[in-house]
Every structure is written in C-alpha cells, then in structure tokens.
Amino acid sequence: ARTLNSFGAGSGAFVYVGDSQININSQDELRLIDDYIRIPVFEDGDIVTINTQDAEGVSRLADVRVTEYLHNGNITKQEILSKAISWQSFFFDGNLVGLMGWRDDTSDSFVRAANDRRADGSWDLENNLHLIPALDENGDPLSISGNTFTWSLVGHLPRHWAEAWMPFGTNLSAHYNESENTTPTSQRRDILNRVFPSPNGTTTEYGFTISGKDRRYHLKFNWFETDSNDITDSQLNSVVGQMTGRIRDWITRYQGGELDGIPDQENPGNTLTLEEWTNGMFTDYQDVYDILLNDILPPETYAGLNMRFEDEVLVRDNIVGLTTTTSAASQGFELEGVVNPVSEWRIGFNLSQQETVTTNSGQELNAVHDSIVQNLMNTGLWDLRDSPRTGDASTFARRWTDLVSTPLMGGQSKDGTKSLELREWRWNIFTNYTFSEGALSGFNVGGALRWQDKVATGYELIQDSGLLLPDLNNPFFGPDELNGDLWVGYRRNLFDGKVPWAIRLNIRNAITSDDDITVRTNPNGKVATIRIPNATNWFITNSFAF
C-alpha cells in the first residue's frame, strides 16, 4: 500500500505564472501575466501528469489517477461548569469601596471514539466520529477543575478634604488589587501523555487616579505584576512534534530503502544491502523497525501514539492536545488619561511599558530528550545514516540535533532574560472636536495615532556545547510602527428629535508606512519573513438610534 509521497518518494506540480522568460537579460525585463495562473480542481477519476521523484532523487513524469477519499477527521467537545460569587461593599460614605470575588470552574473533555481506517486507506467516518470521554493518564475520565479568588480596594479622598488640601480641589483616588486567574482549556498533554493543568496565574495592581474638580481631566497611573504558569509555549511546540514524529520519519525512510533498494553512490545503478548500508549492524529491516517502535521513546509516549503497521504502512494515533508549557513574569506601567480643554474638545491617550521574563520552558522535555539520545546510542543507531536516499548523508545524530536538540536548547536559553520578542513600549492618542454652534454645528472631526516599539525578529548564532544557539546579546530588530486614523462626522436628530442620526467618514491608517515590515530575520542578518504594511481603508458608517 504505497502512496505517491511515501517512503522517500515525492511529487510536485509546475504552475506557470507567465510566458517563457528564457531570453530576458535582467530581472527588470521579467513580466508576469495577470490571470495566467489557472490551477484546475481535480475530480475523482481524473488522470493527471505529475513530476515525481524516485528514491535515487531522479525526477520523472508520470500519469496518476486522482482518487477522492476521506483522509482524516476529528471531533471534540468541552463542557465547562462555572460557579461564581461576588461581593461589593461601600464604607465611609462610599469613599472606600471593596470588592471580593470567587469562581470555581470544572472542565470535562470529550474526544473522537477511534482513529480506524478502512481497507482502501480512507478514514472510517462511521466508527470514529462520535464522542467518548477523554481519559487521563490513569485511564479515568478527564476532568480539570480549579478555583480563583480576587479582591480589591479603591479609596477616594473625601470631597471636603480634597477642597481643603488639594490644589484646585483636585480629586484623588488610590487602588489596590490582587487577583488569581485561570483559563479553562480543553485537554493539553505533555510528551509523556500526562494532562497539564489549565493556564493560571496571579496579578497585583496598584496606583492612583487624579481628576479635576470640574472633570476636565482624568489621569490614572497603574503599576502591575503578573505571574503566569502552565501557559502554552508556542515556540517549543514544534520541538514536541519533532520528538514524537522522528520515529515515523525514520521508519518511512528505511521503508524506502526496503522497497526501492539502497542506491550505491560509488557504483551508480547498483544497490546496497541493509547489511552493507549499516556496516554489518543490521541484516533485516524488521529489526530496525522493532527498535524504533519499542526501544527509543518512553513507554508512556509509545502508549499514547499507538504506532503500528497497517498494510505495510506505519500509522499512529495522536496524543490529543500534545504541547509543552512555559511560565512568564511580567511587570509594567500604564498611564491613561482624558482631557477636555473645552466641552466640545476631547483628548484621550494611554501609554504602557511592559517587560516579560520567561522561565521553566519545556522543562519536562529535558529528561525525555536525554533518554532518547541515550537509547539511540545504546541501540547503535546514533551514528548510522538515517536515510537511504542518494545525497542525504544525515545520521540519526545529526537529524536529531538539528531538529530537536538545537531548537530545544535555543528556546530554553531565553529563560531568565527579558523577552525581546515583545514590544516594550507603546502609546495611543486620539482627539475629537464637535462643533456646537454656527454653520458647522453638528459636525465633528478627529484623528488618532498609534505607536509601538521595535521588536526582536531574530538573533545571530553562537557555538555553545556543540550547538548553535541564539546570541541574546545581538538581536536583530524590526522597526517601530506608527499608524494614524482620521475621521469627520455629522450628527443630528430626526423626526422631531425622536431618532438620533449619525454619519461618519473614516480613514483607517491614513498615516502609515509603505515599507515592508520585517517579521523574522535569519541568523546571517538577511530578512526571512515580511509582513505587508497596513493598507489605508476608507469607509462610511451610518447609524440610527431608536
């Protein structure tokens, strides 16, 4: 049961984007043709010509028949039961306000019943696509619960004290808040098939607010500290996938050699036996498969993946919600303000600064990583070439190091340092003026500006313990960003004042940059990924209130 892209073979499609450009002399002469790309939607039974690559890396044209079948499917469900109590109290004529809150969440998860396939290789919809309770590592129905508690105090300087003690009768308030928080999630599991608790954390906030006696201005100063635990580590998620996916990749590579023969690079046209390829270590491919299916990963991981052969094709289940986590500590400052120089003119702004430090990134992966490396060494696979394809000289050691060890250690090397991938500073400001008399009465005009700080897009690499790790002292930064909006509107009452009507012309990103925005930079300093700058959009809103 061999498919087109299995066991080291491959296929691809050529899509032309213009006429032949063979005789052009420079890229300035390159011409693409609008509406040239026409990729047909294949239907069941179609015969198409594709470019395929055999195990020796030779490209060939071949006719293949298109077969439509269900490749995969999934269904999940999460039920969350929440209970909450809140209590607000007012003391000293409302000058001291207290708030307490408690919440309890219970999350039950359900997954698809099976992952079976029919004899033709299609996914078995009828048997698989109904729900059963998800199970924890002990085989019990998976239920995650937790509770949080929050309290806060806000104190206002009494009005008569403010008039007596504060300049110009300025109002003064102070606030303090401690809160626990959790996010009920569907099941998330580690590489050992253990269930992670829901993301959780604590936040402490404190600060003060001043406002004018006549409410012409309002300024709030706030400092915060947040600790977040068991949050999904998006950077190391790919590492977890590689750790569990290496076994299938290695087996399919060796199956390519078993089916097509192993090309002899020194004697083109000849093939090598497995014994010759492995320098006498193995004579039977099944011995390699048995080692990879039983002796490399932890038993808990094997149990979760349930890898097995079906019609000579390796299939496996998925560890549902497979991921890894990290912790983060953030602290920062926020300033918010509204100023009304006159009743018709409003100005609002906010400024924020934040620093975040990550810790404990993918901690459970370290022991698993080390055990897999030791198992590869103990079984003799570590120094063997892992692919029979011509020109691919990678060993088990090299592929594991490149795809697992280096990104794992690279991601963890950032623990304990300030995250440069998050913008530290940002500010926003808006203003709006409403005409209340004269020929322009009812009109309003305004605008807004948004700015955010530069952000790290990549790092140079340095050698550390034989691995290439990011040099955190030499980041590449993407530019800071400034965008602005403009608007003009008109408001009046219709039908004897019974129906307020408003219309406004908005220009989103009237102020923006035309330069591409760097998202990721390669270690050599060259830009790898860009984002197209925000486009300028014009739109009109029209509203009636009833």
N, C-alpha and C positions, 0 to 999 in steps of 0.2 A: 504494500500500500504506500506507494511513493508519490508524493505531491511535487508540484513544479519547483517549489522553493525549499525543499528539504534536503538534508544530508549534504550540505555544502554546495548544492547547485543554486542557480539563481535565474531570475528573469527580469526583463525590463522593457520599457516602451520608449520609442523615439517619438517625440512630438515636435514638429517643425513650427517655428514662430515667424517664418518669413521665407522668401525665395533664397536660392543659393547665394552665399556671400563669399565664395571661394576667391574671387578676383579682387576683393577690396584691398586697399593699401593701408588703411588705418581704421581705428575704431570710430573715427568721425564719419566714415562712409557707411557704417553699419545702419541698415534700415530694417525695421520690423514692420509688419503689415497688420493694421487693425483688422480684427475679426478673422485672423488667419487660423487661430487655434480652434480646431474642431475635433474634439475627442468624443467618439461615439459611446453611447451607453450600451454595453454588451448585453445580449439576452441569452437565455438558456438555449444551448444547442448551436450557437454561433461558432464558426471556425475562423480563428484569427491567427495571423503570423506574428510571432514574438521573437525577441532576441534572448536566447538562453545561454547560460554559461555552465559548462560541464566541470567535473572535478579537477581537470587539468588547467582550468582557467581559460579554456578556448571558447570564444563566442560563436554561436551558430544560430541560424534562422530555423525556426521550426513552426509547424502548424499545430495548434492545440484547440481542443474543443472546450467551450465555456460551459460549465455546469453550475446551475444555481442550487445552493443548498444552505441550510441554516448552520452557520459556523459556531455561534455561541449565543448565550442569553443569560440574563440574570434577573433576579427579583429579590428585594429586601424590604423589610419593614421595621420601623422603630416606634415603640409605644412609650410615651413619657407621661408619667403621673406626677403632677406638681401640687404641693400644698404650701400656702404662704400666709403669714400673719404680719401685719404692720401696725405700729402704734405711734401716733404723733401727739406730743404734749406741748402746751404753752404755759410758761411760767413768767412771773413778774410782769404782768400786763402785756404779755406777748413779746417781751424783749429777749426772752430765752426760749428757743424752740428746739425740742428734742425729737428725734425720730429713731425708732428701732424696727428692724425687720428680720424675719426668719423665713427660710424657704427650704423645703425638702423635695428632692427630685429622685424618681426611680425610673430607669430606662431599661426596657426589655427589647431584645433584638430577635429578629427572625430572618432566616436565610432560605435560599432555594433548597429543595429537597435532595437533589443529586446533580451530578455532572456527567451523565452517561451519554454515550454516542451509539448510533445505530450502525449496522453493518457497513453502510455506504460512507461512514465517516461523519455524517451530519449529526448535529446536536439533537438529543431526544427531548423535544419540547414537552410532550405529554407527561413523561416521567419526572422531568426535572423542575418544571416551572410551577411548583406550588410551595407554600411556606411551611417551614417547621421551625421550632425554637432553636436559636443558636446555642451552642454549648460552650462552657468554659473549659479550662484545661483539665478539670476533674470529671468532665462528662455531665455536669449538671446544667440545667437551663441558665443561660447567661442573663443576669440582672445586675445592673450597676446603679448604686444609689449613693446619695450624699446630701448634706445639708450645709447651708451657709447662714451667717449672722452678720448683720450690718447695723451700725449705729452712727449717729451724727448729732452735733450740736451747732446751732447758729445763735450768736449773741448780738443784739443790737444796742448800741449806746442810746439810752433813753433820750427822747426828743428834747426835754428841758435841759439835760446835761450837755447835749450837742450845742444847743443855742448858747449855753453859758461858757463852755470850754473850747469848742472847736471854732477855728477861723471861719467866718462867713456862715456859721451854722451848718457846717458840713456833716452829713450823716456818716456814721462809721459802724461797720459790722465785722465780725470775725467768725470764721467757720472752722470746724474740725470734723473729719470723717474717717472711720475705719470700716472697711467692708471686705467680706470674703465673697468670692465669686466662683462659679463653676459653670461649665457648658456641657449639658447632657449630650453625649455623642453616641452614635451607633458604634458597634464593636470595633475596637482597634487592638491589633495583636502585635506582639514582638516576634522576632525570628524563631523563638522557642515556642510559639503558639500560645503564649500567655497573654491575658487580657490586660491592657493598660487601663488605669483609672481615667475618668473624664478629666479634661484640662481644668485646672483650678489655680487659684491664686489669691493674693491679698493686696489691697490698695489702701494707702494712707494719704489723705489730702488735708491741707491746712492753708489758711490765708486770710485775707481781709478784703473788704469792699468799701469804697468811699463813693459818695454821691452828693450832688449839690442839693441845697435846701429846696430849690425850685425844680429839681430833677433835670436840669440842663445837661448834666454829665453823670456818668456811671462808670466806675472803673473797678474791675475785680482782679486781684492778684492771687494766684493759686500755685502752690508747690505740691508735687506729688511724688510718691514712691510706690512702685508696683512690682510685686514678685509673682511670676507666672511659672507654673510647674506642669509637667506632662503635656506640653504643647507639641503638636506635630512638627517634626523637623523636616521641612520640605527639601532642604539641601541634601540631607543624607538619605532621603527616601530612595533615590536611585541606587545607592550603595546596597541597601537591603535587597532591592530587586536583583542586583548583580550577584549577591551572595547566594540567593536561592536559585537563580537562573543559570549559574555556571554548570551545574550537573547536566541539565538538559542540553545545553550548548555543547559541552564536551562529548556527550554520548552521540548526538547527531553528527558531529564532526567525524567521529570514528566510524559511525554507520556509513558515512560517505565513502570511507576507505574500504569498508567491507563490501559494499555494493559495487563500486566502480574500480576497485583496485587502488593501490597507492602508487602514484607516478614516481619513477626513478629519475631524479633530476640529473644524475650523472649520465644516464643512458636513456635519452628520450625515446618514448614508445614502449619501454619496459615498465613492469610494475614490481613493487616490493611486497614481500610477505609481511604480516604483522610482526613476526619474529625478527625480521631484518630491520623493520621500521623502529622497533623498540629495543634494538640491540640485545635480543635474546631474552628480554624480560617477560614477554607475553607471546604465546603461540595461538591463543584462542580469543577472539573478540569478546565472547561472553564473559571471560574472566575480567576484562576491563570494565564491562557494563556492571558486573556484580559488585566490583569495588566501588564504582561511582554511585551505585544505588544503595549501598549499605554501609560503607566504611569512611565516608568523608564528612557528611553533615552530622549534627547532633541528632540523636534518636527522635527528640521531640519535633524537630524540623521535618525529618523524613515522614513522621506520622501525619503531620499536617498537610504535606504535599501529596502523599499517597502516589508516588511516581510508579508507573508500571507500563509494560508493553502491551499494546493492543494492535494486532495485525502488523507486528514488527515496527510500529510507530510508538515512540515514547509519549505518553500523555501523563498529565498530572492534575491534581486538584489545586485550588488556590487557598492559601491561608487568608481567609476573609479579613480585610482591614489591615493587612500587613503594613507596618510602618515602623518608625522609631521616633523618639521624642527628645526634647531638649527643655531646658529651663532658661528663664530670662529675668533679669532685674533691670528695671527702668526707673529713671528719675528725671525730673524736669521741672519746667516753669511755664506757666501760661498767664497771659495778660489779655483781658477782654475789656473793651470799652465802647461806650456810645456817648457821643457829644452832640448837643443840639444848640448851636450858636444862636439861632433864632427858631421860632416854632416851625417855619417852613423848611428848614435845612437840617438834615440828619447826617452824621458821620459815624461809621462804625468800624472797628478794627479788632484784630486779635494777633497776638504774637506768641509763638511757642518754641521751646527749646527742649530737646529730649536726648538723653544718652541711654543706650541699652547694652548690657553685658550678658552674654550667653554663658551657660555652664551645663555640665552633665549631658552633652550632646551625644546621643547614641551610645550611652555607657554600656548597655547590655551587649553591644556588638563586639566589644574588645575581646572578651573571653571566647566568644564563638569564632571570631576571626582567627585567633591564635590556635584554637583547637583544629580548625580546618586546615591551616597551614601545616600543623604537626601531622595530621592524618595524611595529607598529600605527600609529605616526606616519608612517613612510615611505610606507605604503600608503594613507594618508588616512583610515583607519578610526577613529583615536583619538578624534576629536571628533564622530563620527556617532552618532546614536541607534542602539542595538543591538537594538531590539525593535519590531515593528510594532504591538504591542498598544496599544489606547487607554489612556491614562493612565500608560503606562510611559515616562517621559521619560529614562530612564537611557541614558547614552552608553557606548561601549566603554571610555572612560577611567574613568568613574565606577564601572562594574561591576567592572572590573579592580582599581581602587584599593580598593573596599570588600571584595572577596572574596579578593584576593591581597596587594596591597601592604601594607595596614594590618595584617592578622594576621601577615604575614611579619616586618615590622619590629617589631611588638609582641612577637612571640615572641623575636626576637633581641635586643631591648632588655634582656632579663633576663640575658643573658650577662654574666659577670663579677660578678654580685651574688648574695648569699646567697638561696637559694630559700626563699620563704616559704610555698610550697605543700606543703612537707614539715614535719611536726611535729618541732620541735627536741628537746623533752624528753618522756620517758615513763618510767613506773615500774610495777612489778608486785610484789605481795607476797601470800604465802599462808601459812597456818598450819594445822596439823592436830595434834590431840591424841588419842592412843589409850589407852583405859583398859585397864590390865593386871591389875587385881585388883578384888575386890568384886563387887557386883551388876551393875555396868556393864562388867565385864570382857569384852573382845572388841569393844566399841563404839568408834567413832571419830567425831569431829566436827571440822569445819574450815570455812574460808572463804578467799576470795581477793578482792583489789581490783586493778583495772587503771585506770590514769590515763594520758591522753595530752594533750599541749599543744594550744593553739589553733593554727589553721591559716588561711592566707590563702584567701579564697573569691572575690576579685575586686579590682579596682582602679578608682579614678577615672581619667578620661581627660584628657590634656593635648594641646595642639597642638604638634607638632614637625615642622618642614619640610613643613607642609601636611597631615600625617597625624595622626590621633587615636591616641595611644599610651598604654599604661598608665602611670599615675603610681606608680612603685615606692615612692615615699616616703609614699603614702597608701593602704595596702591596707585592705580590709575583712576582718575576721577572723571565722571561725566559732568557736563556743565550744570550750573544752576539754571533755574527756569523762571521766566516772568511772563504772565499772561494777563490780559485785561479785557473787560467787557464794557459795552456802552448800551444805554437804552434811553428811549424817550416815550412818554405815555400821555394819555389823556383820560380823565375820569369825570363823569357827571351822572346825575340822577335822571331817570326817565319815568314817564307815566306819573307825573305829579310827585316825583320823589320817592315812588314806591319801589323802583327797580334800579339799584346802582349798576352802572355800566362802566367798564374799564377796557381800554385797548392799549397795547404797548408794542413797540418795535424793539426787538432785542438783537444786538450784535455780539454773539458769543465769540470770544477770542479775537476781538478787534485788534488787540495788541498781542502779537505772538512772533515767534521766530520762524524763519524759513529753513533753518539749518536742521539736518537730521540729528536726532538725539541718540547718543551712544548708550546702549543698554549693557553690553558686555564687551570686554576688551581681552584679547589673547595675551598670554604671558610675554610675548615679544613686543607688546605695545600697539599692535595693529587692531583696529576695530573689528570685532567679530559679529556683533548684532546691533542693529539700529532700530529706532522707533521713529516713525514719521511724525513730524510735529503736528500739534493740534490744528485742525482746519478752522478757518473763520466761517461761522454759520450765522445766517440771518433768519429770523423767524418772528412772526407776529402772534401775540396772544390776545384773545378777545373773551371777556367774561361778563356774565350777568349774575347778580345775586338775587335770590328770591327769599 
